[in-house]
Amino acid sequence: MKTVLITGATSGIGFQLALDYLNQGWHVVACGRNEKLLSSLQSAYPNAETLQFDITKAAETRQAMSQMQSKPSVWIFNAGNCEYIENGHLDSELLRRVFDTNFMGLVNSIESTQDRFERGDSVVVVGSISSEVALPRAEAYGASKAAVSYLARTLQVTLKPKGIHVSVVYPGFVETPLTDKNTFDMPMIVSAEHASTAIRKGIEKRTPHIYFPSRFTSILRLIGLLPYRWQNALTAKLLKG
Ligand SMILES: NC(=O)c1ccc[n+]([C@@H]2O[C@H](COP(=O)([O-])OP(=O)(O)OC[C@H]3O[C@@H](n4cnc5c(N)ncnc54)[C@H](OP(=O)(O)O)[C@@H]3O)[C@@H](O)[C@H]2O)c1
């Protein structure tokens, strides 16, 4: 039986990935903080193993990962959060929270598992299309995901000689509890099922950079090729509201 580890498996994209892999007969190591959700997964699926920990805490992450009873061949580092900056007013506590989860949480998760990566394994890092262009109010979130993307692309290069394949995922808007709280229009938003299908297909094909939904992410990537001055005008038009 194939094994996949998923961080952030208690909600949104990660939860959908966990359900889809479980229903396909994979052994799933589902990680998160939400104890209730983790125990309901464990009781509903005999092929589920759960690890409860906070990725912002390095020692707790190491301790929880050391309890893992199986050996994943696919490692999906998906846990993250999003908080927006209002009117360009920087808030160092907010930035720290977002970076602690999205960047240092990823570092803690990889640090505590990397000794178990083996030749042929897939390591999958969930970033965001927001790392490709400057988006309104995304000073904290976009910057954290730019750091995530850089880290993951560097690992792509350094882990390749060891036969470890790294994919970076760049989602557009996906309907999840993370985006439910957004009050602005989210163009071309897709379901968590769509996200899970796109990610699982990308993993199966070993696509190094997984973008979805294709139309929205293609538009943003095209904008990203233009001079910065034009980019700002176009993204403001695309994401008004
Ligand atoms: N939704 C979108 O439109 C979108 C777009 C681009 C990228 N993404 C990225 O996709 C990933 C998943 O997002 P989502 O929309 O599915 O969000 P979500 O529904 O809010 O789920 C976030 C998951 O991350 C876990 N998590 C957050 N902080 C954690 C912490 N400190 N320790 C352990 N686990 C933690 C949560 O677990 P607990 O609740 O159990 O703590 C939850 O399972 C994130 O990296 C996000 O940045 C999402």
The ligand as an SDF file (V2000), in Angstrom:
LIG
                    3D

 48 52  0  0  0  0  0  0  0  0999 V2000
   -7.6530   28.4310   -0.4680 N   0  0  0  0  0  0  0  0  0  0  0  0
   -6.9650   29.1210   -1.3660 C   0  0  0  0  0  0  0  0  0  0  0  0
   -7.5290   29.9070   -2.1550 O   0  0  0  0  0  0  0  0  0  0  0  0
   -5.4690   28.9580   -1.4650 C   0  0  0  0  0  0  0  0  0  0  0  0
   -4.8310   29.6040   -2.5440 C   0  0  0  0  0  0  0  0  0  0  0  0
   -3.4430   29.4860   -2.6580 C   0  0  0  0  0  0  0  0  0  0  0  0
   -2.7310   28.7190   -1.7570 C   0  0  0  0  0  0  0  0  0  0  0  0
   -3.3950   28.1000   -0.7250 N   0  0  0  0  0  0  0  0  0  0  0  0
   -2.5800   27.3420    0.2180 C   0  0  0  0  0  0  0  0  0  0  0  0
   -3.1070   26.0410    0.3450 O   0  0  0  0  0  0  0  0  0  0  0  0
   -2.8200   25.5300    1.6550 C   0  0  0  0  0  0  0  0  0  0  0  0
   -4.0990   25.0120    2.2930 C   0  0  0  0  0  0  0  0  0  0  0  0
   -5.0080   26.1050    2.3850 O   0  0  0  0  0  0  0  0  0  0  0  0
   -6.5670   25.9110    2.6170 P   0  0  0  0  0  0  0  0  0  0  0  0
   -7.2300   26.9340    1.7790 O   0  0  0  0  0  0  0  0  0  0  0  0
   -6.9500   24.4990    2.4850 O   0  0  0  0  0  0  0  0  0  0  0  0
   -6.6840   26.4190    4.1290 O   0  0  0  0  0  0  0  0  0  0  0  0
   -7.5280   25.9120    5.3940 P   0  0  0  0  0  0  0  0  0  0  0  0
   -8.8160   25.3280    4.9640 O   0  0  0  0  0  0  0  0  0  0  0  0
   -7.5400   27.0580    6.3300 O   0  0  0  0  0  0  0  0  0  0  0  0
   -6.6030   24.7460    5.9870 O   0  0  0  0  0  0  0  0  0  0  0  0
   -5.3540   25.0550    6.5250 C   0  0  0  0  0  0  0  0  0  0  0  0
   -4.7630   23.7860    7.1080 C   0  0  0  0  0  0  0  0  0  0  0  0
   -3.4720   24.1190    7.6340 O   0  0  0  0  0  0  0  0  0  0  0  0
   -3.3870   23.6580    8.9710 C   0  0  0  0  0  0  0  0  0  0  0  0
   -2.5990   24.5610    9.7960 N   0  0  0  0  0  0  0  0  0  0  0  0
   -2.6320   25.9100    9.8250 C   0  0  0  0  0  0  0  0  0  0  0  0
   -1.8110   26.3820   10.7720 N   0  0  0  0  0  0  0  0  0  0  0  0
   -1.2400   25.2950   11.3570 C   0  0  0  0  0  0  0  0  0  0  0  0
   -0.3150   25.1280   12.4060 C   0  0  0  0  0  0  0  0  0  0  0  0
    0.2220   26.1720   13.0550 N   0  0  0  0  0  0  0  0  0  0  0  0
    0.0430   23.8750   12.7490 N   0  0  0  0  0  0  0  0  0  0  0  0
   -0.4810   22.8060   12.1150 C   0  0  0  0  0  0  0  0  0  0  0  0
   -1.3630   22.8940   11.1080 N   0  0  0  0  0  0  0  0  0  0  0  0
   -1.7430   24.1300   10.7470 C   0  0  0  0  0  0  0  0  0  0  0  0
   -4.8240   23.6380    9.4830 C   0  0  0  0  0  0  0  0  0  0  0  0
   -4.8900   22.6620   10.5070 O   0  0  0  0  0  0  0  0  0  0  0  0
   -5.6790   22.8730   11.9150 P   0  0  0  0  0  0  0  0  0  0  0  0
   -6.9100   23.6530   11.5910 O   0  0  0  0  0  0  0  0  0  0  0  0
   -5.9210   21.4920   12.3790 O   0  0  0  0  0  0  0  0  0  0  0  0
   -4.7320   23.6240   12.7460 O   0  0  0  0  0  0  0  0  0  0  0  0
   -5.5930   23.2090    8.2480 C   0  0  0  0  0  0  0  0  0  0  0  0
   -5.6150   21.8140    8.1420 O   0  0  0  0  0  0  0  0  0  0  0  0
   -2.1790   26.6900    2.4280 C   0  0  0  0  0  0  0  0  0  0  0  0
   -0.7770   26.5620    2.3900 O   0  0  0  0  0  0  0  0  0  0  0  0
   -2.6130   27.9160    1.6280 C   0  0  0  0  0  0  0  0  0  0  0  0
   -1.7300   28.9960    1.7780 O   0  0  0  0  0  0  0  0  0  0  0  0
   -4.7320   28.2050   -0.5510 C   0  0  0  0  0  0  0  0  0  0  0  0
  1  2  1  0
  2  3  2  0
  2  4  1  0
  4  5  1  0
  4 48  2  0
  5  6  2  0
  6  7  1  0
  7  8  2  0
  8  9  1  0
  8 48  1  0
  9 10  1  0
  9 46  1  0
 10 11  1  0
 11 12  1  0
 11 44  1  0
 12 13  1  0
 13 14  1  0
 14 15  2  0
 14 16  1  0
 14 17  1  0
 17 18  1  0
 18 19  2  0
 18 20  1  0
 18 21  1  0
 21 22  1  0
 22 23  1  0
 23 24  1  0
 23 42  1  0
 24 25  1  0
 25 26  1  0
 25 36  1  0
 26 27  1  0
 26 35  1  0
 27 28  2  0
 28 29  1  0
 29 30  1  0
 29 35  2  0
 30 31  1  0
 30 32  2  0
 32 33  1  0
 33 34  2  0
 34 35  1  0
 36 37  1  0
 36 42  1  0
 37 38  1  0
 38 39  2  0
 38 40  1  0
 38 41  1  0
 42 43  1  0
 44 45  1  0
 44 46  1  0
 46 47  1  0
M  CHG  2   8   1  16  -1
M  END
$$$$
